[in-house]
Amino acid sequence: MDKKKLAFTKTNYILTAVGMAVIIIGLILMTGPISTEQAFEPDIFSARRIKVAPFVTLLGFLTIVVAIMYRPKEKEKEINEDKE
């Protein structure tokens, strides 16, 4: 397979992996105790779960969009081709 026809470079894949990791961290930040019929848990309204976690998750999605749109400069491509 010719490398010139590949849509993504190694950098694209690394940025995508970073974006996925940030999304997972954001989703983990959203987790916590739940309220039941017997006990109300006020932590469901904490700043971490309402403000920080959605922002971190949004940053992850934006990182993936950047990873998809990223295109290396032509000079960088030429240098990488010469090394291989």
N, C-alpha and C positions, 0 to 999 in steps of 0.2 A: 504494500500500500504506500502510495506516495505521500510524504509528509506535507507537501505543499497544498494538498487538497483537504487537509484536516481543518475543521472549523475552529476547534479550541486548541490552545497551547497548554503547556504545563502550568503556566501562571493562571489561566482560566480555571483549571481544575483545583488548584490550591485555593484560590479566592472562593470558589464554590464550597469547598470543604470548610473553610473558615466561616462562611455565611451559615452553613448548616449547623455548625457548632454553636454559633451565637443564637440561632433560633432555638436550639435545644436548651441552652442556658436560660433563655427567656421563658420557655415553657416550664422549666423546673422552678424558676422564681415565682411562677403563678400558683404552684401547688402549695398546699397547706391544709390545716384542719378544716373540716366542714361543720356546718351547723346541723343539728339534728332537732327532732321534735322535743327532746328532753332538755337540750342545752343549746343556747345561742353562743356562737363563736364570733366575737367582734373582730378577730383577725382577718375576716373576709373583706373588711374595708380598709386594710392597711395600705399605706402608700406603696409598699413593695409590690403588692398584688394588683393595685389599680393603676399606678403610674409607671413605676420602674420596669416591671416585667413586660408590659405591652410595648414600651419604648425600645427595650432591648430586642424584642422579637421583630419589631419594625426595622431596626438597624440590620438585623440578620437578613431580612428579605431584601432590603436595599443593597446589601453586600452581594447577594446572589444576582440581582439585576446588573450591578456593575460588573460582576464576573462574566456574565453572559455578553455584555456589550463591549468589554475590554478587548482592544485590538492592539497588539504590540507594534511599535514603530518599525518601519522597514529596515533601519540600520540594525536594530536588535535582532530581527529575523536573519539578516545576512551574517551577523556575528555567530548566531546559534547554528546556522547551516555550515559555516566554515569549521566549527569545532567538531561537528559530527562527520 
